[in-house]
Amino acid sequence: MEPSDQDSACLAAAETRGGAPAKIVLVAAVALIDPDGRVLLARRPAGKSMAGLWEFPGGKLHPGETPEQALVRELKEELDIDTSESCLAPFAFASHGYDDFHLLMPLFLCRVWKGTPRALEGQELAWVRPVRLRDYEMPPADEPLVALLRDFL
């Protein structure tokens, strides 16, 4: 079977990467969905990498943590809301190569939590209708998840 042009391009890209493998960084993220069907986005504050970009709340996993455990912890630390692992539904994942690391990010959906999200780490928050998610500039890893989420909701 002859490879297609797309297959050939993929193979050529794989052959030219070379070098040491990138460090893999595992980050968990969540699409909090309110009763009106809006999704919560957080804007990265000044001083952080990718400052000013909008993202789904979440963060890096601590050693020994599952993605669900990390999200329960991060939602409390960043937004002062409580949820449980059973309220987090796996939805999709992103795999994206940045210059100095490779990001692997599962995205969960959550419709049940206690409290009202409030920014505890200097970030700006916005409740966004799914059809408007593209209006918010996001990190490259988050972008492919937007279309999936918009189509699902």
Buried (B, 14 or more C-beta within 10 A) or exposed (E): EEEEEEEEEEEEEEEEEEEEEBEEBBBBBBBBBEEEEBBBBBBBEEEEEBEEBBBBBBBEBEEEBEBBBBBBBBBBEBBBBEBEEEBBEEBBBBEBEBEEEBBBBBBBBBBEBEEEBEBEEEBEBBBBEBEEBEEBEBBEBBBBBBEBBBEEB
